[in-house]
C-alpha cells in the first residue's frame, strides 16, 4: 500500500480524467504517486498491446457487410433469460413456496431444496433481435394471465426489466410473474411473461423446481410446462408442438443439458440448471 | 413426436447451401475467433451455439459465398452474449461469484490478467475495439447493440481496467 495520502485520490482522479496541476507537481517528488502517473500514461498503449495479443484469428473480410437476413442482428435468436428483477421476484416467491411446503406438517415427504447451484457456462439462449415487420406469435399478457389464474396460478405485475440501453433485445418489461398453485403438482413453476415495447408478448420464461425429483414427477412437471407453452403460443398447433416437445424431452434432461426446438417462427429452449431447476423459454419475436 | 419432426425437417429443407460442410470447414477458425473474444472456456459452447443458430436461420443467408463471414458474425454475436444468463443466475443465487481478480501477494497484477478475467461481454468489446481495431460503431454493429451502449461498455471497462491496474501499482 502507498504511504502517500494522495495516492488513492490520485487514482480516482486519473480514472475520472481529473488530474490537477498539484498532482503533476507532486508526482515527480513522490515515490508512490510518480509511478502511478507514469503507468497511467502508458495504459492505452498497453491495453492495445494486450488486446492484440489475445487475437488468435482475424475476422473474415466482409463480416460487416452482411445484410439483416444474414447478419448477427438477424440471426441471433432468443433472449438469454428473464430480467434479473423478475427472476429475483420469481425466485423469492419460489423460496417462500418451498419454505411453506417444507414446513412441519405441510409436506413431510418433501425433499430439501436443491443446493450448490452453479451457473451454466454453455449456450445460453440469447437475445431476440428487433426484426421488422413484427410478427405476433404469442398470446397477450391478459390472455395468459386469464388462463393461468383460471388454473389456480397467482399472477403479479412484473418488474421493469433493467436495460443498459438500446439494443437488439425486444423485451422491455416483464409484464407479469405467475406462480403455480400447490394443487398443480409436486413442483413449483414461476412463469415470467416478457413484452416488447409495443406491448406484445415476445417471450415466456418458466423456472420450475421439483419438490421431489423422480421420473414420475418430471413427467408431471413436463405436462404442466407444456400447458403453459400452449397457453402462451398464439397458434394452437405450434403451441401443441412445443408442448409435445417439452413432454418428450424435459423429463430426460440432466444437469447441464440444453435443448432447442424451433417451429413456425417460435423457438423453444429448455435446460436443466446446475441447481436442478429447469428453465424453459418460449420466444416468438421477429423470427420471420 | 411425429407432429414435431416435420417442423425440424422443414428447417433443414430450406437450406440451399451445404451448411454442415461450410461449418465444418469454418469451425477451427470460429473456435479461434471465439477464443479471442471470450477465452477458451466458453469458446466451444459459442461455436456449437453458432451452428444451431445458423441451422435455424440458414434461409436468411443472402449470399452463399459469404457463408464464412456470416458464420463469423453469428459467432461474434453469440460470444458477446455468452454466459449472460449465467451471470444473472450468479447474481441471483450468490453461490458462485463472478471471478474477481485480486492482486497476487507478490508482484504486480498484469493488465493481461485483468483483461482475460473480464466478463465475456466486456472482454469481447475490448478485444474487438482495441485488438481488432474496430471503431465503436463497428463494434456496435458486430455485436448488435447501439453505439451509445457500446460506448458505455467500452468506457466503463476502460475505467475499471485502469483503476485495477493503477491500484495494483499503488
Interface residues (C-beta under 8 A of the other chain):
Chain A: X1 X2 X7 X8 X10 X11 X14 X15 X16 X32 X35 X36 X39 X40 X43 X46 X47 X48 X50 X51 X52 X53 X54 X55 X56 X57 X58 X59 X60 X61 X62 X63 X64 X65 X66 X67 X69 X70 X71 X72 X73 X74 X75 X76 X77 X80 X81 X84 X87 X88 X91 X116 X117 X118 X119 X120 X121 X122 X123 X124 X125 X126 X127 X129 X164 X165 X166 X167 X168 X237 X240 X241 X244 X245 X248 X260 X261 X262 X263 X264 X267 X273 X275 X279
Chain B: X1 X3 X4 X7 X8 X11 X29 X32 X33 X35 X36 X41 X42 X45 X48 X49 X52 X53 X54 X56 X57 X60 X61 X62 X63 X66 X68 X69 X70 X72 X73 X74 X76 X77 X78 X81 X82 X83 X84 X85 X86 X87 X88 X89 X90 X91 X92 X93 X95 X96 X111 X112 X115 X116 X126 X127 X129 X130 X131 X132 X138 X141 X142 X143 X144 X145 X146 X148 X149 X152 X153 X158 X159 X161 X162 X163 X165 X166 X167 X169 X170
